[in-house]
Amino acid sequence: IGIWLFRLLDPPDYGYVYYQTCFSDENQTPLNSVIDLNTFRLLAGGGFGAYYQDKGHIYHSFDTTGGSNFSVQDGADLKTFKILNDCYAKDKNHVYEMRFGLIKDADAKTFKVLDNDAEGEGCYAKDKNDYYRGSYVLQQNDLNTTEVKRVIGLLNKQ
């Protein structure tokens, strides 16, 4: 088993396809020693960041300049894990961003995302404590920009 990483487009290696066959852990654990192939499926995402699931785990993947990072999303609750939009996922206890994974301090119970249809805005969300763009917690100076003020207005209307 392997997760498709990339295809080279320049000579002399044009057309070569590379696959990741091990987890990005310290032991380089082979994927096929953990993943259940009969139930393994893509939940959402692509090269920028993606989530997968099998009968026992949630997996997170994202591309880097040195290849892909593919890992078990430890602590994810399989029964309540759901994709919220192109940017975020959550379960009963945690919030996850598509690229960087777990957002440690986000409150899963109050976390809301900006609708995908919201005029082409980026990855914005909020919880009871903070506003987010991707995995980044917006700071006070961010909240004063015209774009962010407009997005906060949209988030607060939902």
Phi and psi in degrees as a GROMACS rama.xvg file:
@    title "Ramachandran Plot"
@    xaxis  label "Phi"
@    yaxis  label "Psi"
@TYPE xy
-154.124  148.622  GLY-2
-98.228  126.543  ILE-3
-59.9887  126.781  TRP-4
-99.1795  -61.7597  LEU-5
-165.438  165.355  PHE-6
-122.823  131.485  ARG-7
-76.9079  137.69  LEU-8
-112.597  -2.36668  LEU-9
-113.507  143.933  ASP-10
-62.079  154.262  PRO-11
-87.1509  -1.56047  PRO-12
-99.8882  20.9062  ASP-13
-50.6173  129.504  TYR-14
89.564  -10.8764  GLY-15
-64.5253  136.578  TYR-16
-113.978  133.535  VAL-17
-111.807  139.956  TYR-18
-123.131  145.643  TYR-19
-92.0879  127.187  GLN-20
-114.393  -3.35554  THR-21
-130.741  155.048  CYS-22
-68.9528  159.929  PHE-23
-90.2328  54.2374  SER-24
-114.51  174.92  ASP-25
-65.599  -21.3568  GLU-26
-97.3688  -3.60732  ASN-27
50.4517  50.4694  GLN-28
-59.8863  127.5  THR-29
-60.2069  135.494  PRO-30
-55.6134  -42.4799  LEU-31
-71.3162  -5.91921  ASN-32
-87.1569  -9.23604  SER-33
-122.878  -44.6378  VAL-34
-74.1113  133.834  ILE-35
-87.5098  106.61  ASP-36
-63.7791  -28.0186  LEU-37
-72.1369  -24.8742  ASN-38
-116.768  -0.958452  THR-39
-68.6037  130.648  PHE-40
-154.249  153.951  ARG-41
-76.9732  129.034  LEU-42
-88.4401  -46.2495  LEU-43
-172.734  158.429  ALA-44
105.698  -171.269  GLY-45
-159.084  -143.105  GLY-46
-63.7525  -35.3263  GLY-47
-61.2421  -38.9882  PHE-48
177.055  143.574  GLY-49
-151.677  154.994  ALA-50
-121.579  139.29  TYR-51
-126.409  164.149  TYR-52
-145.869  146.296  GLN-53
-131.964  -170.565  ASP-54
-65.0502  -15.2887  LYS-55
-123.334  -12.2054  GLY-56
-147.253  158.947  HIS-57
-105.488  136.305  ILE-58
-118.893  148.075  TYR-59
-123.509  138.597  HIS-60
-136.961  142.535  SER-61
-153.353  148.978  PHE-62
-83.1283  146.873  ASP-63
-130.829  172.571  THR-64
-66.0136  -21.6725  THR-65
-98.3283  11.0357  GLY-66
127.132  -151.833  GLY-67
-110.617  153.154  SER-68
-112.858  115.94  ASN-69
-125.137  124.346  PHE-70
-149.738  159.797  SER-71
-73.0603  134.516  VAL-72
-87.1278  83.5599  GLN-73
-56.2288  137.349  ASP-74
89.6707  -11.0942  GLY-75
-70.9561  135.647  ALA-76
-88.1871  110.565  ASP-77
-58.3364  -38.3905  LEU-78
-73.581  -28.9624  LYS-79
-110.65  -0.521677  THR-80
-66.242  128.927  PHE-81
-146.76  149.182  LYS-82
-82.5539  129.976  ILE-83
-92.2945  -40.5111  LEU-84
-166.512  -161.709  ASN-85
-69.5632  -10.2451  ASP-86
-114.283  -28.77  CYS-87
-134.937  155.465  TYR-88
-140.444  163.055  ALA-89
-155.203  164.003  LYS-90
-130.189  -169.655  ASP-91
-64.8842  -19.6588  LYS-92
-117.436  -22.3601  ASN-93
-136.669  160.613  HIS-94
-118.907  141.801  VAL-95
-128.637  140.838  TYR-96
-103.696  147.332  GLU-97
-61.7245  -37.369  MET-98
-86.7163  -50.0462  ARG-99
-102.348  -0.649489  PHE-100
81.0416  -137.997  GLY-101
-57.2525  129.292  LEU-102
-99.2669  100.69  ILE-103
-54.6847  -44.1007  LYS-104
-100.274  4.34641  ASP-105
-70.5167  142.548  ALA-106
-92.0399  108.955  ASP-107
-62.5089  -33.8961  ALA-108
-68.1171  -32.7759  LYS-109
-109.961  4.19978  THR-110
-70.702  127.035  PHE-111
-130.841  141.89  LYS-112
-105.552  156.011  VAL-113
-71.7597  131.485  LEU-114
-52.669  140.974  ASP-115
-58.3308  -25.9407  ASN-116
-85.7188  3.91266  ASP-117
-76.4597  71.1543  ALA-118
52.5836  36.6732  GLU-119
67.8181  22.3698  GLY-120
-66.7412  167.807  GLU-121
-80.7129  -157.244  GLY-122
-86.4538  87.4749  CYS-123
-113.778  148.654  TYR-124
-157.346  173.293  ALA-125
-149.516  158.131  LYS-126
-134.174  -170.78  ASP-127
-64.9616  -17.6622  LYS-128
-108.905  -32.0687  ASN-129
-144.968  166.575  ASP-130
-110.162  148.357  TYR-131
-129.72  146.406  TYR-132
-124.39  109.48  ARG-133
63.9779  -130.943  GLY-134
-93.2015  -2.85583  SER-135
-82.4045  127.381  TYR-136
-80.2503  121.999  VAL-137
-67.4363  131.561  LEU-138
-93.6714  170.486  GLN-139
-53.5016  -43.8703  GLN-140
-66.984  -27.2612  ASN-141
-69.1915  -34.0879  ASP-142
-70.4967  -11.6841  LEU-143
-93.9352  -2.24501  ASN-144
-79.2972  153.558  THR-145
-60.2369  -45.4677  THR-146
-60.4764  -48.2838  GLU-147
-67.5515  -38.6133  VAL-148
-59.0155  -41.9932  LYS-149
-65.1007  -43.5795  ARG-150
-64.8686  -41.1852  VAL-151
-60.4324  -40.9025  ILE-152
-59.2759  -42.4838  GLY-153
-65.6194  -43.4328  LEU-154
-62.4831  -40.6274  LEU-155
-72.3551  -19.2506  ASN-156
-78.9643  -22.3405  LYS-157
